[in-house]
């Protein structure tokens, strides 16, 4: 684990390719200034170096190759900009609700109401393909269906796919008069 701090220290010391190499410190003699170059003040020589290249990032996970600093000239993200990005998302969600979810909910409610209203005499089609007449509603979950004369079967209400015809409830035969 000693390698990471050493590598970070080397990257901080190494000049970046974008930045000009730092100027060597000016050697001041006590008698005369350097004849070929104008005297450089520390304020003027340091200013171009800091504006030309950003300082390397220091901290956990920071690398000089992938670290970019925000552009100070770019305007900050404002509240209207955020609303402009959120409004299309909300519009798409609304369209999906109106086109897909709402009709699906209506169809599910209609199917549930149809299953609750199945009664004796109704001709139904089951999920297994049987077509028959409801002879008895046992409870909220089951019913009895007559597939052929004197052939009856108990089935779940959820097995009903379609109610073909709503028949009149079968009236029990009145008791014979004596």
C-alpha positions as CSV (number, residue, x, y, z in Angstrom):
1,X,0.0,0.0,0.0
2,X,3.0,2.3,0.1
3,X,3.0,2.4,-3.7
4,X,-0.1,4.5,-4.0
5,X,1.1,7.5,-2.0
6,X,4.5,7.3,-3.8
7,X,2.8,7.3,-7.2
8,X,0.5,10.2,-6.2
9,X,3.5,12.2,-5.0
10,X,5.3,11.5,-8.4
11,X,2.3,12.6,-10.4
12,X,2.0,15.8,-8.4
13,X,5.7,16.6,-9.0
14,X,5.6,15.6,-12.7
15,X,4.7,18.4,-15.1
16,X,1.7,17.9,-17.3
17,X,2.0,17.9,-21.1
18,X,-0.4,20.8,-21.4
19,X,1.4,23.1,-19.0
20,X,4.6,24.9,-20.0
21,X,7.6,23.9,-18.0
22,X,8.1,26.1,-14.9
23,X,10.7,28.8,-15.3
24,X,13.8,28.3,-13.2
25,X,14.0,30.7,-10.3
26,X,15.8,33.9,-11.2
27,X,19.2,34.2,-9.6
28,X,19.6,37.6,-8.2
29,X,23.1,39.0,-8.0
30,X,23.9,41.7,-5.7
31,X,25.3,44.0,-8.3
32,X,23.5,43.8,-11.7
33,X,20.3,42.3,-13.1
34,X,20.4,39.7,-15.9
35,X,21.1,41.5,-19.2
36,X,19.1,39.3,-21.6
37,X,15.8,39.0,-19.8
38,X,13.5,41.4,-18.1
39,X,13.2,41.0,-14.4
40,X,10.3,38.7,-13.6
41,X,8.2,39.3,-10.6
42,X,6.8,36.3,-8.8
43,X,3.2,37.5,-9.3
44,X,3.5,37.8,-13.1
45,X,5.3,34.5,-13.6
46,X,2.9,32.5,-11.5
47,X,-0.3,33.9,-13.0
48,X,0.2,32.4,-16.5
49,X,1.1,29.0,-15.1
50,X,-2.0,28.6,-13.0
51,X,-4.4,29.8,-15.7
52,X,-2.8,27.6,-18.4
53,X,-3.3,24.2,-16.7
54,X,-5.5,23.1,-13.9
55,X,-4.0,21.8,-10.7
56,X,-3.9,18.0,-10.4
57,X,-6.5,16.6,-8.2
58,X,-5.5,15.2,-4.9
59,X,-7.5,12.6,-2.9
60,X,-8.8,9.1,-3.0
61,X,-9.4,7.7,-6.4
62,X,-8.2,10.9,-8.2
63,X,-6.2,10.4,-11.3
64,X,-4.7,13.1,-13.5
65,X,-5.7,11.4,-16.7
66,X,-9.4,11.3,-16.1
67,X,-10.0,14.2,-13.7
68,X,-11.6,17.2,-15.3
69,X,-12.5,20.3,-13.5
70,X,-15.8,22.1,-14.3
71,X,-15.5,25.0,-16.7
72,X,-15.8,28.2,-14.7
73,X,-17.1,30.0,-17.8
74,X,-20.1,27.6,-18.2
75,X,-23.3,28.9,-16.6
76,X,-24.6,26.9,-13.6
77,X,-27.6,24.6,-14.1
78,X,-30.7,26.6,-13.1
79,X,-34.1,25.6,-11.9
80,X,-35.8,26.3,-15.3
81,X,-33.2,24.1,-17.0
82,X,-34.1,21.2,-14.7
83,X,-37.8,21.7,-15.4
84,X,-37.1,21.7,-19.1
85,X,-35.4,18.2,-18.7
86,X,-38.1,16.8,-16.4
87,X,-41.2,17.9,-18.3
88,X,-40.6,15.5,-21.3
89,X,-40.2,12.6,-19.0
90,X,-43.4,13.4,-17.2
91,X,-45.2,13.8,-20.6
92,X,-44.0,10.3,-21.7
93,X,-45.1,8.8,-18.4
94,X,-48.6,10.4,-18.8
95,X,-48.9,9.1,-22.4
96,X,-48.0,5.6,-21.3
97,X,-50.6,5.8,-18.5
98,X,-53.3,6.9,-20.9
99,X,-52.5,4.5,-23.7
100,X,-51.5,1.4,-21.8
101,X,-52.2,1.3,-18.1
102,X,-55.7,2.9,-18.0
103,X,-57.3,0.6,-20.6
104,X,-55.7,-2.4,-19.0
105,X,-57.2,-1.5,-15.6
106,X,-60.6,-0.9,-17.2
107,X,-60.4,-4.3,-18.9
108,X,-59.4,-6.0,-15.7
109,X,-62.4,-4.4,-13.8
110,X,-64.8,-5.4,-16.5
111,X,-63.5,-9.0,-16.5
112,X,-63.8,-9.1,-12.7
113,X,-67.4,-7.8,-12.8
114,X,-68.2,-10.3,-15.5
115,X,-66.9,-13.2,-13.3
116,X,-68.9,-11.9,-10.3
117,X,-72.1,-11.8,-12.3
118,X,-72.0,-15.3,-13.7
119,X,-75.2,-17.1,-12.7
120,X,-77.3,-20.1,-13.5
121,X,-78.3,-20.5,-17.1
122,X,-75.3,-18.5,-18.5
123,X,-73.4,-20.2,-21.4
124,X,-69.7,-19.8,-20.8
125,X,-66.4,-20.8,-22.4
126,X,-63.7,-21.9,-20.1
127,X,-59.9,-21.6,-20.5
128,X,-59.7,-25.3,-21.4
129,X,-62.1,-24.8,-24.3
130,X,-65.2,-26.3,-22.8
131,X,-68.5,-24.7,-23.6
132,X,-71.3,-25.3,-21.2
133,X,-74.2,-24.0,-19.2
134,X,-73.8,-22.9,-15.6
135,X,-76.0,-25.0,-13.4
136,X,-75.0,-24.0,-10.0
137,X,-72.9,-21.2,-8.4
138,X,-71.2,-22.9,-5.5
139,X,-69.5,-19.9,-4.0
140,X,-67.4,-16.8,-5.0
141,X,-64.6,-19.1,-6.3
142,X,-66.4,-22.1,-7.8
143,X,-69.3,-22.9,-10.1
144,X,-70.8,-26.1,-11.6
145,X,-71.0,-26.3,-15.4
146,X,-73.1,-28.8,-17.5
147,X,-71.0,-29.8,-20.5
148,X,-73.4,-32.3,-22.0
149,X,-76.8,-33.7,-20.7
150,X,-76.2,-35.1,-17.3
151,X,-72.4,-34.4,-17.4
152,X,-71.5,-31.8,-14.8
153,X,-68.1,-30.5,-13.7
154,X,-67.0,-28.1,-10.9
155,X,-64.7,-25.3,-12.1
156,X,-63.1,-22.2,-10.8
157,X,-64.6,-18.8,-11.8
158,X,-61.2,-17.7,-13.0
159,X,-61.3,-20.4,-15.7
160,X,-64.1,-18.5,-17.5
161,X,-62.8,-16.8,-20.6
162,X,-66.0,-15.6,-22.1
163,X,-69.7,-15.4,-21.3
164,X,-71.4,-16.2,-24.6
165,X,-75.0,-15.6,-23.6
166,X,-76.7,-14.4,-20.5
167,X,-79.5,-16.9,-19.9
168,X,-82.5,-16.4,-17.7
169,X,-82.0,-18.1,-14.4
170,X,-83.4,-21.6,-14.5
171,X,-86.5,-21.7,-12.4
172,X,-87.0,-24.7,-10.3
173,X,-90.0,-26.7,-11.4
174,X,-92.9,-26.1,-9.1
175,X,-93.8,-29.0,-6.9
176,X,-96.5,-31.2,-8.4
177,X,-100.0,-30.5,-7.3
178,X,-101.8,-33.4,-5.8
